């Protein structure tokens, strides 16, 4: 079965990554896209070989040929648009962060369950072979008991005052809200459930209305702890992941492509990774979930959990206290 996709939010990421990936993916077809400007919508449809172009969200969602919708709009629109898409019977891939807060995530999950549609969240790192291999090693107990993890997400990304990521009401926050879902989700995916969060953040360099830099320390149910450092203001960072256990260590470095460095006892190894189109893998996985009923690798509940952890991080940064994070 080939899913006919609509794209709601045909911005830069959708243009550079998502729409080309739909065209390459097995079981996917780019059927329609939305832009508020009708001329721009048609231009983008022509460029990306989409069959239809819409300047009305309602017209896009009620296109009877659509099977699924990719939502890549500002975060404050996710909840309303996911619920509307679910009520139209469309399967949904929602960009991260899933919503502005956990309460919105719960409403989105409920709407998808009530309308019997598939909901997946865009946690791309889960699809990378590096992290799939590390997940296998953790499950095989090759690292022993996990003691500590770290996943920095540090980059140079300057914000314009009028873009949605710089406006708290639209993006929900800065680096912790925009970058944090990826690293928080991956550390949870590899280590387990988070029970307590401590965090701090600020914007000391550019004085944005949202935080440019933050740090989130998580305590896990199994006794491990992990840290993710996040920033829009760092020139370069070559560390992707560090994971330390009682029997082994794994580090992923960005060194002309991702490379896994392992140390299991006396055995050390370096494994190089080739380029992988994570968007393509994600769309192909989505098609498999819809057509066969297999559980998604990144579900709505995973999106909710990441939002819950980040919400606790903001509470901690405001109060200076550790925040319990029940699940």
C-alpha positions in Angstrom: 0.0 0.0 0.0 1.2 3.5 -0.9 0.2 6.3 1.5 -0.7 9.6 -0.1 0.8 12.3 2.1 -0.2 15.9 2.7 2.3 18.4 4.2 1.0 21.0 6.6 3.8 23.5 7.2 5.9 23.5 4.0 8.7 25.5 5.6 12.5 25.1 5.2 12.8 21.7 7.0 9.9 20.2 5.0 11.4 21.5 1.8 14.9 20.3 2.5 14.3 17.0 4.2 10.7 15.8 4.5 9.2 16.3 1.1 12.3 14.9 -0.8 12.2 11.9 1.6 8.5 11.2 0.9 9.4 11.1 -2.8 12.2 8.6 -2.1 10.4 6.4 0.4 8.9 3.1 -0.4 5.1 3.2 0.3 4.8 7.0 0.2 3.6 9.6 -2.3 3.6 13.4 -1.9 0.0 14.2 -2.9 -0.6 17.7 -1.5 0.9 20.5 0.5 -0.2 23.7 2.2 1.1 27.2 2.3 -0.9 30.3 3.3 0.1 32.0 0.1 -1.6 30.3 -2.9 1.1 31.4 -5.4 3.8 30.0 -3.1 1.9 26.8 -2.5 1.6 26.1 -6.2 5.3 27.0 -6.7 6.3 24.5 -4.0 4.0 21.9 -5.4 5.6 22.2 -8.8 9.1 22.1 -7.3 8.4 18.9 -5.3 6.1 17.2 -7.7 3.0 17.3 -5.4 -0.3 16.7 -7.2 -2.2 19.5 -5.4 -1.5 22.8 -3.6 -3.7 24.3 -0.9 -3.8 27.7 0.8 -6.6 26.5 3.2 -5.9 24.1 6.0 -9.5 22.8 5.9 -9.2 22.1 2.1 -6.0 20.2 2.6 -7.4 18.1 5.5 -10.6 17.3 3.7 -8.9 16.1 0.5 -10.5 12.7 0.1 -7.4 11.2 -1.6 -5.2 11.9 1.4 -4.1 9.0 3.7 -1.7 10.8 6.0 -0.5 14.2 7.1 2.9 15.5 8.1 2.5 18.4 10.5 5.6 20.7 10.6 4.0 24.0 11.8 4.9 26.2 14.8 4.4 24.2 18.0 1.4 26.2 19.2 -0.6 24.9 16.2 0.2 21.2 16.7 -2.6 20.3 19.1 -5.4 22.0 17.1 -4.1 20.6 13.8 -3.5 17.1 15.0 -7.0 16.9 16.4 -8.5 18.3 13.2 -6.5 15.8 11.1 -7.6 12.9 13.3 -11.2 13.9 13.0 -10.8 13.8 9.2 -9.5 10.2 9.5 -5.9 11.0 8.6 -2.9 9.2 10.0 -0.5 11.7 11.5 3.3 12.3 11.7 3.8 15.3 14.0 7.1 17.1 14.3 8.7 17.6 17.7 8.1 18.9 20.2 4.7 17.3 20.1 2.9 20.2 21.7 3.3 23.2 24.0 2.7 21.1 27.2 1.7 17.6 28.3 -2.0 18.4 28.6 -2.1 19.2 24.8 -0.2 15.9 24.1 -2.9 14.0 26.0 -5.7 15.7 24.0 -3.9 14.8 20.7 -3.4 11.1 21.7 -7.1 10.8 22.8 -8.3 12.3 19.5 -6.2 9.8 17.5 -7.4 6.9 19.6 -11.0 8.0 19.2 -10.7 8.2 15.5 -8.6 5.0 15.1 -5.7 6.8 13.3 -2.0 6.2 13.7 0.1 8.9 15.5 3.8 9.1 15.3 6.2 11.8 16.5 9.3 12.9 14.6 12.1 11.6 16.8 14.5 11.0 14.0 17.5 9.7 16.0 15.6 6.5 16.9 15.9 5.5 13.2 19.7 5.8 13.0 21.6 2.5 12.8 24.1 3.9 15.4 21.4 4.2 18.0 19.7 1.0 17.0 23.0 -0.8 17.5 23.5 0.8 20.9 20.0 -0.1 21.9 20.8 -3.7 21.1 24.0 -3.7 23.1 22.1 -2.2 26.1 19.4 -4.9 25.8 22.1 -7.6 25.6 23.7 -6.1 28.8 27.0 -5.6 27.1 27.4 -2.3 29.0 26.3 -3.8 32.3 24.2 -1.5 34.5 24.0 1.9 32.9 25.6 4.5 35.3 25.6 7.7 33.2 24.7 9.1 29.9 25.3 12.4 28.1 23.9 13.8 24.8 24.9 17.3 23.9 22.9 19.1 21.2 25.0 22.3 20.7 24.8 24.3 17.5 25.0 27.7 16.0 21.4 28.8 15.2 20.8 32.6 15.4 17.1 33.5 15.9 15.3 36.5 14.3 13.1 38.3 16.7 10.0 37.7 14.6 10.4 33.9 13.9 8.3 31.5 15.9 11.1 29.8 17.7 12.0 33.2 19.3 8.5 33.8 20.5 7.6 31.9 23.7 3.9 31.7 23.0 4.5 30.1 19.6 7.5 27.8 20.1 7.0 27.1 23.8 10.6 27.9 24.7 14.1 28.0 23.2 16.9 25.4 23.0 15.4 23.1 25.7 12.0 23.0 23.8 13.4 22.9 20.3 16.5 20.7 20.6 15.8 19.0 23.9 13.1 16.6 22.7 15.6 14.8 20.5 18.2 14.2 23.2 15.7 13.7 26.1 13.9 11.1 24.0 17.1 9.3 23.0 18.4 9.1 26.5 15.0 7.8 27.7 14.9 5.3 24.8 18.4 3.9 25.7 18.3 4.1 29.5 14.7 3.9 30.7 12.1 6.0 32.5 13.0 9.3 34.1 11.8 9.9 37.6 13.4 13.3 38.5 14.6 16.4 36.6 16.9 19.3 37.5 17.6 22.0 35.0 18.9 25.5 34.4 18.8 27.8 31.4 19.3 31.4 30.1 20.2 33.7 27.3 23.4 35.4 28.4 24.8 36.2 24.9 21.9 37.3 22.7 19.3 38.1 25.3 16.5 36.3 23.4 13.0 36.0 24.9 13.6 32.3 25.0 16.6 30.5 26.4 19.5 30.1 24.0 21.3 27.6 26.3 20.1 25.1 28.9 21.1 21.9 30.7 18.8 19.1 31.8 19.9 16.5 34.4 17.7 13.4 34.6 17.5 10.7 37.2 16.2 7.3 36.0 14.2 4.6 37.6 17.1 2.2 37.3 19.4 4.5 39.3 21.3 6.0 36.3 21.6 9.6 35.6 22.1 11.5 32.3 22.6 15.1 31.2 21.8 16.9 28.0 23.4 20.2 27.3 21.6 22.4 24.7 22.4 25.6 22.9 21.8 27.8 19.9 25.1 29.6 20.5 27.9 27.1 20.2 30.2 27.1 17.1 30.8 23.3 17.0 30.4 20.1 19.0 31.6 16.7 17.8 30.2 14.6 20.6 26.8 13.0 19.7 26.4 10.6 22.6 28.2 9.2 25.6 26.9 6.1 27.5 28.7 4.6 30.5 28.0 1.3 32.1 29.6 -1.0 34.7 30.9 -3.3 32.0 31.4 -1.0 29.0 31.3 2.4 27.4 30.0 3.7 24.1 30.7 7.1 22.5 29.3 8.4 19.2 31.4 11.1 17.6 30.7 13.3 14.5 34.1 12.8 12.8 33.5 13.0 9.0 30.3 11.1 9.6 29.1 9.4 12.8 31.5 6.9 14.4 30.7 4.6 17.3 33.7 4.1 19.7 33.2 1.1 22.1 35.1 -0.3 25.0 33.7 -3.6 26.3 36.3 -4.9 28.8 39.6 -5.3 26.9 38.0 -5.0 23.5 37.9 -1.6 21.8 36.3 -1.0 18.4 35.4 1.9 16.1 32.4 1.5 13.8 31.9 4.0 11.0 28.4 4.9 9.9 27.4 5.8 6.3 25.0 8.7 5.6 21.4 7.6 6.3 18.3 9.6 5.3 16.5 9.4 8.6 13.4 11.1 7.2 13.1 8.5 4.5 13.5 5.7 7.1 10.8 7.4 9.2 8.3 7.6 6.4 8.9 4.0 5.4 8.5 2.9 9.0 5.3 4.9 9.2 3.9 3.1 6.1 4.7 -0.2 7.7 2.9 0.7 10.9 -0.2 1.8 9.1 -0.4 -1.2 6.7 0.6 -4.0 9.1 -0.4 -2.6 12.5 3.0 -2.8 14.1 3.8 -0.5 17.0 5.5 2.8 16.0 9.1 3.3 17.0 8.2 6.8 18.2 4.6 6.9 19.4 2.4 9.7 20.7 3.1 8.4 24.2 6.8 8.9 23.6 6.1 12.5 22.5 4.0 13.0 25.7 6.8 11.6 27.9 9.4 13.9 26.3 7.1 16.9 26.8 6.5 15.9 30.4 10.3 15.8 31.1 10.9 19.1 29.4 8.0 20.7 31.3 9.6 19.5 34.5 12.9 21.0 33.3 11.3 24.4 32.9 9.7 24.1 36.3 13.1 23.3 37.8 14.9 26.2 36.1 12.3 28.6 37.5 12.2 27.3 41.0 15.8 26.1 41.5 14.4 22.7 42.7 14.5 19.2 41.5 11.1 18.2 40.1 9.6 14.7 40.3 8.6 13.3 37.0 6.0 10.5 37.5 5.0 8.3 34.6 
